[in-house]
Amino acid sequence: MDYIASIGFMAGALATVSFLPQVIHTWKTKKTNDISLGMYLLFCSGVLMWLVYGFLIQDKPVIAANSITLILALTILFLKLRYS
């Protein structure tokens, strides 16, 4: 793997892992009042588009990061809808 792909994977990993604290916090507290439904709907749509783009250009860092980010963001969105 070349250094450019390594940078892509590292950037994706850091951005993706940033969602874990919110998922864990929301799961434990079951409080979602301060989470914006509109923001998460738009964000999930954007991440889905990035994932499609990654598949179209066959870019593994983009595919990997956005697959995991979409799962985490959809988890938060699901919890928002469930606990609101």
C-alpha positions in Angstrom: 0.0 0.0 0.0 1.4 3.4 -0.9 1.7 6.3 1.4 -1.3 8.2 -0.2 -3.6 5.3 0.5 -2.2 5.1 4.0 -3.0 8.7 4.6 -6.5 8.1 3.2 -7.1 5.1 5.6 -5.8 7.1 8.6 -8.0 10.1 7.8 -11.0 7.9 7.4 -10.2 6.0 10.6 -9.9 9.2 12.6 -13.1 10.7 11.2 -15.0 7.5 11.7 -13.9 6.8 15.2 -15.0 10.2 16.2 -18.6 8.9 16.0 -18.1 6.2 18.6 -18.4 8.4 21.7 -21.7 9.7 20.5 -23.0 6.3 19.7 -21.9 4.9 23.1 -23.3 8.0 25.0 -26.6 7.9 23.2 -26.9 4.1 23.7 -26.2 4.4 27.4 -28.3 7.4 28.2 -31.1 7.0 25.7 -31.3 10.8 25.5 -31.4 12.3 22.0 -33.0 15.7 22.6 -29.8 17.6 21.7 -29.2 15.6 18.5 -30.5 17.3 15.3 -32.6 15.0 13.3 -32.2 17.2 10.2 -28.4 17.2 10.5 -28.2 13.4 10.8 -30.6 12.9 7.9 -28.5 15.2 5.7 -25.2 13.7 7.0 -26.3 10.1 6.4 -27.3 11.1 2.9 -24.0 12.7 2.2 -22.0 9.7 3.6 -24.1 7.4 1.4 -23.2 9.5 -1.6 -19.5 9.4 -0.6 -19.8 5.6 -0.4 -21.4 5.4 -3.8 -18.6 7.6 -5.1 -16.0 5.4 -3.5 -17.4 2.4 -5.3 -17.6 4.2 -8.6 -13.9 5.2 -8.5 -12.9 2.0 -6.6 -11.1 3.8 -3.9 -10.7 1.5 -0.9 -10.0 4.2 1.8 -13.2 6.1 0.7 -15.2 2.9 0.7 -13.9 1.6 4.0 -14.3 4.9 5.9 -17.7 5.7 4.6 -19.1 2.2 5.1 -18.2 2.3 8.8 -19.2 6.0 9.2 -22.6 5.3 7.6 -23.2 2.4 10.0 -22.3 4.6 13.0 -24.3 7.6 11.8 -27.3 5.4 11.0 -27.1 4.0 14.5 -27.3 7.5 16.0 -30.2 8.3 13.6 -32.0 5.1 14.6 -31.5 5.9 18.3 -32.7 9.5 17.7 -35.9 8.2 16.1 -36.4 5.5 18.7 -35.9 7.6 21.8 -37.5 10.8 20.7 
